[in-house]
Amino acid sequence: MTLTITRTPRTLIVGGISIEVEELGVRLPFARKPVDLSEVGGYGQHRIYVTETREMTTIEFDVFTNHLSARRDWLRGKGGSVHGGELCIEVTAPGRPYLYINPDHGDYPRYVARLG
């Protein structure tokens, strides 16, 4: 199955600083503080602003999603909510769903949305 999602480049002003993002053409529900992938589903329909993409192997992805509450240096200080949407790190791996992580300035996946 192949999904095609529109990605629109945007420049957002956050705290007086311009950041380049890609806005997804779909809105997704977020789960708050999920422990693993089975708890990702959430509620609401949120605008997604992708600030960066992190590509993983399937093994890395599976380890990551089995322990979503673990702290990770690569998430530290990122994310947040701006302009009616969520600043997210997109996480991808072959044959796995796309994840959109908003650590909300922390160092673990505080809010997680899933596509696929």
PATORKE-373691 format. One record per residue (C-alpha): residue number from 1; x, z, y. Coordinates in steps of 0.5 Angstrom, whole numbers. Layout:
<sites>
+-----+-------+-------+-------+
| pos |    px |    pz |    py |
+-----+-------+-------+-------+
| NUM |     X |     Z |     Y |
...
+-----+-------+-------+-------+
</sites>
This chain:
<sites>
+-----+-------+-------+-------+
| pos |    px |    pz |    py |
+-----+-------+-------+-------+
|   1 |     0 |     0 |     0 |
|   2 |     3 |    -2 |     7 |
|   3 |     0 |     1 |    13 |
|   4 |     2 |    -2 |    20 |
|   5 |     1 |     3 |    26 |
|   6 |     2 |     1 |    33 |
|   7 |     8 |     4 |    36 |
|   8 |     8 |     4 |    44 |
|   9 |    14 |     6 |    48 |
|  10 |    13 |    11 |    53 |
|  11 |    17 |    15 |    58 |
|  12 |    14 |    22 |    59 |
|  13 |    17 |    27 |    65 |
|  14 |    18 |    34 |    61 |
|  15 |    20 |    39 |    66 |
|  16 |    23 |    34 |    71 |
|  17 |    26 |    30 |    66 |
|  18 |    25 |    23 |    63 |
|  19 |    25 |    23 |    56 |
|  20 |    23 |    16 |    52 |
|  21 |    18 |    17 |    46 |
|  22 |    14 |    12 |    42 |
|  23 |     7 |    14 |    42 |
|  24 |     3 |    12 |    35 |
|  25 |    -3 |     8 |    35 |
|  26 |    -7 |    14 |    31 |
|  27 |    -8 |    21 |    32 |
|  28 |    -7 |    26 |    27 |
|  29 |    -9 |    33 |    25 |
|  30 |    -4 |    38 |    25 |
|  31 |    -3 |    44 |    20 |
|  32 |     0 |    50 |    23 |
|  33 |     6 |    54 |    20 |
|  34 |     5 |    50 |    13 |
|  35 |     9 |    53 |     7 |
|  36 |     9 |    47 |     3 |
|  37 |     7 |    40 |     3 |
|  38 |     0 |    42 |     0 |
|  39 |    -2 |    46 |     6 |
|  40 |    -1 |    40 |    11 |
|  41 |    -8 |    37 |    13 |
|  42 |   -10 |    41 |    19 |
|  43 |   -15 |    40 |    24 |
|  44 |   -17 |    36 |    30 |
|  45 |   -14 |    29 |    32 |
|  46 |    -8 |    30 |    36 |
|  47 |    -4 |    24 |    40 |
|  48 |     3 |    24 |    37 |
|  49 |    10 |    22 |    41 |
|  50 |    16 |    21 |    37 |
|  51 |    22 |    23 |    40 |
|  52 |    27 |    22 |    34 |
|  53 |    26 |    19 |    27 |
|  54 |    30 |    23 |    21 |
|  55 |    31 |    19 |    15 |
|  56 |    32 |    23 |     8 |
|  57 |    33 |    21 |     1 |
|  58 |    27 |    23 |    -4 |
|  59 |    31 |    29 |    -6 |
|  60 |    32 |    31 |     1 |
|  61 |    25 |    30 |     3 |
|  62 |    22 |    34 |    -3 |
|  63 |    27 |    40 |    -2 |
|  64 |    25 |    40 |     5 |
|  65 |    17 |    40 |     4 |
|  66 |    17 |    45 |    -2 |
|  67 |    20 |    50 |     3 |
|  68 |    17 |    48 |    10 |
|  69 |    18 |    55 |    13 |
|  70 |    25 |    55 |    12 |
|  71 |    29 |    55 |    19 |
|  72 |    33 |    48 |    20 |
|  73 |    38 |    47 |    26 |
|  74 |    36 |    40 |    27 |
|  75 |    29 |    42 |    29 |
|  76 |    32 |    48 |    34 |
|  77 |    29 |    47 |    41 |
|  78 |    25 |    41 |    40 |
|  79 |    18 |    39 |    40 |
|  80 |    13 |    42 |    45 |
|  81 |     6 |    40 |    47 |
|  82 |     5 |    35 |    53 |
|  83 |     1 |    30 |    57 |
|  84 |    -5 |    31 |    51 |
|  85 |     0 |    30 |    45 |
|  86 |     5 |    33 |    41 |
|  87 |    13 |    32 |    42 |
|  88 |    15 |    30 |    34 |
|  89 |    21 |    29 |    30 |
|  90 |    18 |    23 |    25 |
|  91 |    21 |    25 |    18 |
|  92 |    21 |    19 |    13 |
|  93 |    23 |    18 |     6 |
|  94 |    22 |    12 |     1 |
|  95 |    16 |    13 |    -3 |
|  96 |    14 |    19 |     1 |
|  97 |     9 |    20 |     6 |
|  98 |    11 |    20 |    14 |
|  99 |    11 |    27 |    17 |
| 100 |    11 |    29 |    24 |
| 101 |    14 |    35 |    26 |
| 102 |    13 |    39 |    32 |
| 103 |    17 |    46 |    32 |
| 104 |    15 |    48 |    39 |
| 105 |    22 |    49 |    41 |
| 106 |    23 |    53 |    35 |
| 107 |    27 |    52 |    29 |
| 108 |    22 |    51 |    23 |
| 109 |    16 |    46 |    22 |
| 110 |    11 |    50 |    26 |
| 111 |     6 |    44 |    27 |
| 112 |     6 |    39 |    21 |
| 113 |     2 |    32 |    21 |
| 114 |     2 |    27 |    15 |
| 115 |     1 |    20 |    15 |
| 116 |     0 |    17 |     8 |
+-----+-------+-------+-------+
</sites>
